[in-house]
Amino acid sequence: MTSHWVRFMDGGTPRFGTVEGDAVRVCEGDMFAGASPTDRMLALAGLQLLAPVQPSKVLALWNNFHALGEKLKLDAPAEPLYLIKSPNSYLAPGGVIRKPACDGKVVFEGELGIVIGRTASQVSEQRALEHVFGYTCANDVTVADILNRDASFAQWVRAKGFDTFCPFGPVVATGLDPAQLTVRTILNGDVRQDYPISDMRFSVQQLVSLISQDMTLYPGDIILCGTSVGVGSMKPGSLVEVEIAGIGKLSNRFE
C-alpha cells in the first residue's frame, strides 16, 4: 500500500502527516519510527509545504544510467560514483531556485531520490531495502561551466552546491517498486526528460548497500539516483517540474 508523507507549516510550527485525498492527516512522533496518526485533518491546498524530510546529507550519483553514459561515451563505472549536495542547497517544493551571482549555464537534472528510513551502515544488498523509507522527486541543479573550469580539480560540489540547488519533494512515497517508475522533467510545459528507472546501472539495493560501506546513512538522508538523457539549461523566469507517477510533481521556478 502506497502512502504519501509531507511536512508543512502549521501556525508557525513544522509538522508532518499523510496525504488522504485532498487533505492531510496530521501525525505525531517520528516519521521514521512509529508515527502516530491523529484525528486532525487539514486541507492540502492551503498548506505551506516544506521539504518532506530533513537530510543530514544528500548524495548524488554520476553516470548511473546506461542511456546517458552511452550517449556521452563514458565507461561503465565499477562502483557508484557520487558527490554530496550541501544542506544550503536544499529547497522546498514551490521554492525559487535562485540564479547564482556568477555567470554560467544553469542546468536541470530530474532525478529519483531514495529516502533512508533506518540507519544503514555496511548493510548487505539483500537487506538494503529494509533501510529504505520511500522515494521522492528531485532536481540536481548544476552550473555546468564550473565543473571542469580548472583542469587540476573537478568542482562537483561547488557546481552543484549553490543555495537552492537541490529542490526535492513534494512528498515521500512509500510502498513503490522503483524499477517500475519513470522520471519526466518538464521545462515551461515542454517534456525534456522521460526515462525509466529500470535503466540504472546500480539498483536501489546496490546503491544503498555499496554507499553504506563508505559512510553511515541516517533516517532522512537522500540518495539521488542520477539522471539520464535530456538534461538541459534553463533561463531565469523558467518553470521546471520533475514528475514521477506514484510520487507526484515537484515544481520550482528559476529566477
Contacts in CASP RR format, 6 or more apart in sequence:
PFRMAT RR
TARGET T0000
AUTHOR 0000-0000-0000
METHOD contacts of the structure
MODEL  1
MTSHWVRFMDGGTPRFGTVEGDAVRVCEGDMFAGASPTDRMLALAGLQLL
APVQPSKVLALWNNFHALGEKLKLDAPAEPLYLIKSPNSYLAPGGVIRKP
ACDGKVVFEGELGIVIGRTASQVSEQRALEHVFGYTCANDVTVADILNRD
ASFAQWVRAKGFDTFCPFGPVVATGLDPAQLTVRTILNGDVRQDYPISDM
RFSVQQLVSLISQDMTLYPGDIILCGTSVGVGSMKPGSLVEVEIAGIGKL
SNRFE
1 175 0 8 1.000
2 173 0 8 1.000
2 174 0 8 1.000
2 175 0 8 1.000
2 176 0 8 1.000
2 246 0 8 1.000
3 18 0 8 1.000
3 19 0 8 1.000
3 173 0 8 1.000
3 174 0 8 1.000
3 175 0 8 1.000
4 18 0 8 1.000
4 19 0 8 1.000
4 171 0 8 1.000
4 172 0 8 1.000
4 173 0 8 1.000
4 174 0 8 1.000
4 247 0 8 1.000
5 16 0 8 1.000
5 17 0 8 1.000
5 18 0 8 1.000
5 19 0 8 1.000
5 31 0 8 1.000
5 52 0 8 1.000
5 171 0 8 1.000
5 172 0 8 1.000
5 173 0 8 1.000
5 174 0 8 1.000
6 16 0 8 1.000
6 17 0 8 1.000
6 18 0 8 1.000
6 19 0 8 1.000
6 24 0 8 1.000
6 44 0 8 1.000
6 47 0 8 1.000
6 49 0 8 1.000
6 50 0 8 1.000
6 52 0 8 1.000
6 170 0 8 1.000
6 171 0 8 1.000
7 14 0 8 1.000
7 15 0 8 1.000
7 16 0 8 1.000
7 17 0 8 1.000
7 49 0 8 1.000
7 50 0 8 1.000
7 51 0 8 1.000
7 52 0 8 1.000
7 53 0 8 1.000
7 54 0 8 1.000
8 14 0 8 1.000
8 15 0 8 1.000
8 16 0 8 1.000
8 17 0 8 1.000
8 24 0 8 1.000
8 42 0 8 1.000
8 47 0 8 1.000
8 48 0 8 1.000
8 49 0 8 1.000
8 50 0 8 1.000
9 15 0 8 1.000
9 47 0 8 1.000
9 48 0 8 1.000
9 50 0 8 1.000
10 26 0 8 1.000
10 42 0 8 1.000
10 47 0 8 1.000
14 50 0 8 1.000
15 26 0 8 1.000
15 27 0 8 1.000
16 26 0 8 1.000
16 27 0 8 1.000
16 31 0 8 1.000
16 35 0 8 1.000
16 52 0 8 1.000
17 24 0 8 1.000
17 25 0 8 1.000
17 26 0 8 1.000
17 27 0 8 1.000
17 31 0 8 1.000
17 35 0 8 1.000
17 37 0 8 1.000
18 24 0 8 1.000
18 25 0 8 1.000
18 27 0 8 1.000
18 37 0 8 1.000
19 44 0 8 1.000
19 171 0 8 1.000
20 41 0 8 1.000
21 44 0 8 1.000
22 43 0 8 1.000
22 44 0 8 1.000
22 45 0 8 1.000
23 41 0 8 1.000
23 42 0 8 1.000
23 43 0 8 1.000
23 44 0 8 1.000
24 41 0 8 1.000
24 42 0 8 1.000
24 43 0 8 1.000
24 44 0 8 1.000
24 47 0 8 1.000
25 37 0 8 1.000
25 38 0 8 1.000
25 40 0 8 1.000
25 41 0 8 1.000
26 37 0 8 1.000
26 38 0 8 1.000
26 40 0 8 1.000
26 41 0 8 1.000
26 42 0 8 1.000
27 35 0 8 1.000
27 36 0 8 1.000
27 37 0 8 1.000
27 38 0 8 1.000
28 35 0 8 1.000
28 36 0 8 1.000
28 38 0 8 1.000
29 35 0 8 1.000
29 36 0 8 1.000
31 53 0 8 1.000
31 133 0 8 1.000
32 117 0 8 1.000
32 118 0 8 1.000
32 133 0 8 1.000
32 219 0 8 1.000
32 220 0 8 1.000
33 219 0 8 1.000
49 92 0 8 1.000
49 93 0 8 1.000
49 94 0 8 1.000
49 169 0 8 1.000
49 170 0 8 1.000
50 92 0 8 1.000
51 90 0 8 1.000
51 91 0 8 1.000
51 92 0 8 1.000
51 93 0 8 1.000
51 168 0 8 1.000
51 169 0 8 1.000
52 115 0 8 1.000
52 136 0 8 1.000
52 168 0 8 1.000
52 169 0 8 1.000
52 170 0 8 1.000
52 171 0 8 1.000
52 172 0 8 1.000
53 115 0 8 1.000
53 136 0 8 1.000
53 172 0 8 1.000
53 220 0 8 1.000
53 222 0 8 1.000
54 220 0 8 1.000
55 87 0 8 1.000
55 90 0 8 1.000
55 220 0 8 1.000
55 221 0 8 1.000
55 222 0 8 1.000
56 218 0 8 1.000
56 220 0 8 1.000
56 221 0 8 1.000
57 84 0 8 1.000
57 85 0 8 1.000
57 87 0 8 1.000
57 221 0 8 1.000
57 222 0 8 1.000
58 84 0 8 1.000
58 85 0 8 1.000
58 89 0 8 1.000
58 90 0 8 1.000
58 138 0 8 1.000
58 166 0 8 1.000
58 168 0 8 1.000
58 221 0 8 1.000
58 222 0 8 1.000
58 223 0 8 1.000
58 224 0 8 1.000
59 82 0 8 1.000
59 83 0 8 1.000
59 84 0 8 1.000
59 85 0 8 1.000
59 211 0 8 1.000
59 221 0 8 1.000
59 222 0 8 1.000
59 223 0 8 1.000
59 224 0 8 1.000
60 82 0 8 1.000
60 83 0 8 1.000
60 84 0 8 1.000
60 85 0 8 1.000
60 111 0 8 1.000
60 140 0 8 1.000
60 160 0 8 1.000
60 223 0 8 1.000
60 224 0 8 1.000
60 226 0 8 1.000
61 80 0 8 1.000
61 81 0 8 1.000
61 82 0 8 1.000
61 202 0 8 1.000
61 207 0 8 1.000
61 223 0 8 1.000
61 224 0 8 1.000
61 225 0 8 1.000
61 226 0 8 1.000
62 77 0 8 1.000
62 81 0 8 1.000
62 82 0 8 1.000
62 83 0 8 1.000
62 156 0 8 1.000
62 226 0 8 1.000
63 69 0 8 1.000
63 72 0 8 1.000
63 74 0 8 1.000
63 76 0 8 1.000
63 77 0 8 1.000
63 81 0 8 1.000
63 201 0 8 1.000
64 77 0 8 1.000
64 80 0 8 1.000
64 81 0 8 1.000
64 200 0 8 1.000
64 201 0 8 1.000
64 202 0 8 1.000
64 207 0 8 1.000
64 225 0 8 1.000
64 226 0 8 1.000
65 195 0 8 1.000
65 199 0 8 1.000
65 200 0 8 1.000
65 201 0 8 1.000
65 226 0 8 1.000
65 227 0 8 1.000
65 228 0 8 1.000
65 229 0 8 1.000
66 199 0 8 1.000
66 201 0 8 1.000
67 195 0 8 1.000
67 199 0 8 1.000
67 228 0 8 1.000
67 229 0 8 1.000
68 227 0 8 1.000
68 228 0 8 1.000
68 229 0 8 1.000
68 231 0 8 1.000
71 229 0 8 1.000
76 201 0 8 1.000
77 201 0 8 1.000
79 210 0 8 1.000
80 202 0 8 1.000
80 206 0 8 1.000
80 207 0 8 1.000
80 210 0 8 1.000
80 211 0 8 1.000
82 211 0 8 1.000
82 223 0 8 1.000
83 156 0 8 1.000
83 157 0 8 1.000
83 160 0 8 1.000
84 157 0 8 1.000
85 140 0 8 1.000
85 160 0 8 1.000
85 161 0 8 1.000
85 165 0 8 1.000
85 166 0 8 1.000
85 224 0 8 1.000
86 157 0 8 1.000
86 161 0 8 1.000
88 161 0 8 1.000
88 163 0 8 1.000
89 141 0 8 1.000
89 160 0 8 1.000
89 161 0 8 1.000
89 162 0 8 1.000
89 163 0 8 1.000
89 164 0 8 1.000
89 165 0 8 1.000
89 166 0 8 1.000
90 166 0 8 1.000
90 168 0 8 1.000
91 97 0 8 1.000
91 164 0 8 1.000
91 165 0 8 1.000
91 166 0 8 1.000
91 167 0 8 1.000
91 168 0 8 1.000
91 252 0 8 1.000
92 167 0 8 1.000
92 169 0 8 1.000
93 167 0 8 1.000
93 168 0 8 1.000
93 169 0 8 1.000
93 170 0 8 1.000
93 250 0 8 1.000
93 251 0 8 1.000
93 252 0 8 1.000
94 167 0 8 1.000
94 170 0 8 1.000
94 251 0 8 1.000
94 252 0 8 1.000
94 253 0 8 1.000
95 164 0 8 1.000
95 167 0 8 1.000
95 252 0 8 1.000
95 253 0 8 1.000
96 164 0 8 1.000
96 252 0 8 1.000
96 253 0 8 1.000
96 254 0 8 1.000
96 255 0 8 1.000
97 106 0 8 1.000
97 139 0 8 1.000
97 141 0 8 1.000
97 164 0 8 1.000
97 165 0 8 1.000
97 167 0 8 1.000
97 240 0 8 1.000
97 252 0 8 1.000
97 253 0 8 1.000
97 254 0 8 1.000
97 255 0 8 1.000
98 162 0 8 1.000
98 163 0 8 1.000
98 164 0 8 1.000
98 255 0 8 1.000
99 106 0 8 1.000
99 236 0 8 1.000
99 254 0 8 1.000
99 255 0 8 1.000
100 106 0 8 1.000
100 143 0 8 1.000
100 162 0 8 1.000
100 163 0 8 1.000
102 143 0 8 1.000
102 146 0 8 1.000
103 145 0 8 1.000
104 143 0 8 1.000
104 144 0 8 1.000
104 145 0 8 1.000
104 146 0 8 1.000
105 143 0 8 1.000
105 144 0 8 1.000
105 145 0 8 1.000
105 233 0 8 1.000
106 141 0 8 1.000
106 142 0 8 1.000
106 143 0 8 1.000
106 144 0 8 1.000
106 233 0 8 1.000
106 234 0 8 1.000
106 254 0 8 1.000
107 141 0 8 1.000
107 142 0 8 1.000
107 143 0 8 1.000
107 144 0 8 1.000
107 231 0 8 1.000
107 232 0 8 1.000
107 233 0 8 1.000
107 234 0 8 1.000
108 139 0 8 1.000
108 141 0 8 1.000
108 185 0 8 1.000
108 187 0 8 1.000
108 192 0 8 1.000
108 231 0 8 1.000
108 232 0 8 1.000
108 233 0 8 1.000
108 234 0 8 1.000
108 240 0 8 1.000
109 139 0 8 1.000
109 140 0 8 1.000
109 141 0 8 1.000
109 142 0 8 1.000
109 185 0 8 1.000
109 226 0 8 1.000
109 227 0 8 1.000
109 231 0 8 1.000
110 137 0 8 1.000
110 138 0 8 1.000
110 139 0 8 1.000
110 140 0 8 1.000
110 183 0 8 1.000
110 185 0 8 1.000
110 193 0 8 1.000
110 227 0 8 1.000
110 231 0 8 1.000
110 242 0 8 1.000
111 137 0 8 1.000
111 138 0 8 1.000
111 139 0 8 1.000
111 140 0 8 1.000
111 183 0 8 1.000
111 224 0 8 1.000
111 225 0 8 1.000
111 226 0 8 1.000
111 227 0 8 1.000
111 242 0 8 1.000
112 135 0 8 1.000
112 136 0 8 1.000
112 137 0 8 1.000
112 138 0 8 1.000
112 178 0 8 1.000
112 181 0 8 1.000
112 183 0 8 1.000
112 197 0 8 1.000
112 224 0 8 1.000
112 225 0 8 1.000
112 226 0 8 1.000
112 244 0 8 1.000
113 135 0 8 1.000
113 136 0 8 1.000
113 137 0 8 1.000
113 138 0 8 1.000
113 168 0 8 1.000
113 222 0 8 1.000
113 223 0 8 1.000
113 224 0 8 1.000
113 225 0 8 1.000
114 132 0 8 1.000
114 134 0 8 1.000
114 135 0 8 1.000
114 178 0 8 1.000
114 204 0 8 1.000
114 207 0 8 1.000
114 208 0 8 1.000
114 222 0 8 1.000
114 223 0 8 1.000
114 224 0 8 1.000
114 225 0 8 1.000
115 132 0 8 1.000
115 133 0 8 1.000
115 134 0 8 1.000
115 135 0 8 1.000
115 136 0 8 1.000
115 172 0 8 1.000
115 220 0 8 1.000
115 221 0 8 1.000
115 222 0 8 1.000
116 131 0 8 1.000
116 132 0 8 1.000
116 133 0 8 1.000
116 208 0 8 1.000
116 217 0 8 1.000
116 218 0 8 1.000
116 219 0 8 1.000
116 220 0 8 1.000
116 221 0 8 1.000
116 222 0 8 1.000
116 223 0 8 1.000
117 131 0 8 1.000
117 132 0 8 1.000
117 133 0 8 1.000
117 134 0 8 1.000
117 219 0 8 1.000
117 220 0 8 1.000
118 130 0 8 1.000
118 131 0 8 1.000
118 133 0 8 1.000
118 219 0 8 1.000
119 131 0 8 1.000
119 216 0 8 1.000
119 217 0 8 1.000
119 218 0 8 1.000
119 219 0 8 1.000
120 128 0 8 1.000
120 131 0 8 1.000
120 208 0 8 1.000
120 212 0 8 1.000
120 216 0 8 1.000
120 217 0 8 1.000
121 212 0 8 1.000
121 216 0 8 1.000
121 217 0 8 1.000
122 212 0 8 1.000
122 213 0 8 1.000
123 130 0 8 1.000
123 131 0 8 1.000
123 208 0 8 1.000
123 209 0 8 1.000
123 212 0 8 1.000
124 209 0 8 1.000
125 205 0 8 1.000
125 206 0 8 1.000
125 209 0 8 1.000
126 205 0 8 1.000
128 204 0 8 1.000
128 205 0 8 1.000
128 206 0 8 1.000
128 208 0 8 1.000
128 209 0 8 1.000
128 212 0 8 1.000
129 204 0 8 1.000
129 205 0 8 1.000
129 208 0 8 1.000
131 208 0 8 1.000
131 212 0 8 1.000
131 217 0 8 1.000
132 204 0 8 1.000
132 208 0 8 1.000
133 172 0 8 1.000
133 174 0 8 1.000
133 219 0 8 1.000
133 220 0 8 1.000
134 172 0 8 1.000
134 173 0 8 1.000
134 174 0 8 1.000
134 175 0 8 1.000
134 176 0 8 1.000
135 172 0 8 1.000
135 173 0 8 1.000
135 176 0 8 1.000
135 178 0 8 1.000
135 181 0 8 1.000
135 244 0 8 1.000
135 247 0 8 1.000
136 168 0 8 1.000
136 169 0 8 1.000
136 171 0 8 1.000
136 172 0 8 1.000
136 173 0 8 1.000
136 222 0 8 1.000
136 247 0 8 1.000
136 250 0 8 1.000
137 168 0 8 1.000
137 169 0 8 1.000
137 170 0 8 1.000
137 183 0 8 1.000
137 242 0 8 1.000
137 243 0 8 1.000
137 244 0 8 1.000
137 247 0 8 1.000
137 248 0 8 1.000
137 249 0 8 1.000
137 250 0 8 1.000
138 166 0 8 1.000
138 167 0 8 1.000
138 168 0 8 1.000
138 169 0 8 1.000
138 222 0 8 1.000
138 224 0 8 1.000
138 242 0 8 1.000
138 250 0 8 1.000
139 166 0 8 1.000
139 167 0 8 1.000
139 168 0 8 1.000
139 185 0 8 1.000
139 240 0 8 1.000
139 242 0 8 1.000
139 250 0 8 1.000
139 252 0 8 1.000
140 160 0 8 1.000
140 165 0 8 1.000
140 166 0 8 1.000
140 224 0 8 1.000
140 226 0 8 1.000
140 227 0 8 1.000
141 160 0 8 1.000
141 162 0 8 1.000
141 164 0 8 1.000
141 165 0 8 1.000
141 166 0 8 1.000
141 167 0 8 1.000
142 159 0 8 1.000
142 160 0 8 1.000
142 165 0 8 1.000
143 159 0 8 1.000
143 160 0 8 1.000
143 162 0 8 1.000
144 159 0 8 1.000
144 233 0 8 1.000
146 155 0 8 1.000
146 158 0 8 1.000
146 159 0 8 1.000
147 154 0 8 1.000
147 155 0 8 1.000
147 156 0 8 1.000
147 159 0 8 1.000
148 154 0 8 1.000
148 155 0 8 1.000
149 155 0 8 1.000
160 166 0 8 1.000
167 242 0 8 1.000
167 250 0 8 1.000
167 252 0 8 1.000
168 222 0 8 1.000
168 250 0 8 1.000
169 247 0 8 1.000
169 250 0 8 1.000
170 248 0 8 1.000
170 249 0 8 1.000
170 250 0 8 1.000
171 247 0 8 1.000
171 248 0 8 1.000
173 246 0 8 1.000
173 247 0 8 1.000
173 248 0 8 1.000
176 246 0 8 1.000
176 247 0 8 1.000
178 197 0 8 1.000
178 204 0 8 1.000
179 197 0 8 1.000
179 198 0 8 1.000
179 203 0 8 1.000
180 197 0 8 1.000
180 198 0 8 1.000
181 196 0 8 1.000
181 197 0 8 1.000
181 244 0 8 1.000
181 245 0 8 1.000
181 246 0 8 1.000
181 247 0 8 1.000
182 194 0 8 1.000
182 195 0 8 1.000
182 196 0 8 1.000
182 197 0 8 1.000
182 244 0 8 1.000
182 245 0 8 1.000
183 193 0 8 1.000
183 194 0 8 1.000
183 195 0 8 1.000
183 197 0 8 1.000
183 227 0 8 1.000
183 228 0 8 1.000
183 242 0 8 1.000
183 243 0 8 1.000
183 244 0 8 1.000
184 191 0 8 1.000
184 193 0 8 1.000
184 194 0 8 1.000
184 242 0 8 1.000
184 243 0 8 1.000
184 244 0 8 1.000
185 191 0 8 1.000
185 192 0 8 1.000
185 193 0 8 1.000
185 194 0 8 1.000
185 230 0 8 1.000
185 240 0 8 1.000
185 241 0 8 1.000
185 242 0 8 1.000
185 243 0 8 1.000
186 192 0 8 1.000
186 240 0 8 1.000
186 241 0 8 1.000
186 242 0 8 1.000
186 243 0 8 1.000
187 232 0 8 1.000
187 234 0 8 1.000
187 238 0 8 1.000
187 239 0 8 1.000
187 240 0 8 1.000
187 241 0 8 1.000
188 238 0 8 1.000
188 239 0 8 1.000
189 239 0 8 1.000
189 241 0 8 1.000
192 230 0 8 1.000
192 231 0 8 1.000
192 232 0 8 1.000
193 227 0 8 1.000
193 228 0 8 1.000
193 229 0 8 1.000
193 230 0 8 1.000
193 231 0 8 1.000
195 228 0 8 1.000
195 229 0 8 1.000
197 225 0 8 1.000
199 228 0 8 1.000
200 225 0 8 1.000
200 226 0 8 1.000
202 210 0 8 1.000
204 225 0 8 1.000
207 223 0 8 1.000
207 225 0 8 1.000
208 217 0 8 1.000
208 223 0 8 1.000
211 217 0 8 1.000
211 223 0 8 1.000
217 223 0 8 1.000
234 240 0 8 1.000
234 254 0 8 1.000
235 254 0 8 1.000
236 254 0 8 1.000
236 255 0 8 1.000
237 253 0 8 1.000
237 254 0 8 1.000
237 255 0 8 1.000
238 253 0 8 1.000
238 254 0 8 1.000
239 251 0 8 1.000
239 252 0 8 1.000
239 253 0 8 1.000
239 254 0 8 1.000
240 251 0 8 1.000
240 252 0 8 1.000
240 253 0 8 1.000
240 254 0 8 1.000
241 249 0 8 1.000
241 250 0 8 1.000
241 251 0 8 1.000
241 252 0 8 1.000
242 249 0 8 1.000
242 250 0 8 1.000
243 249 0 8 1.000
243 250 0 8 1.000
END
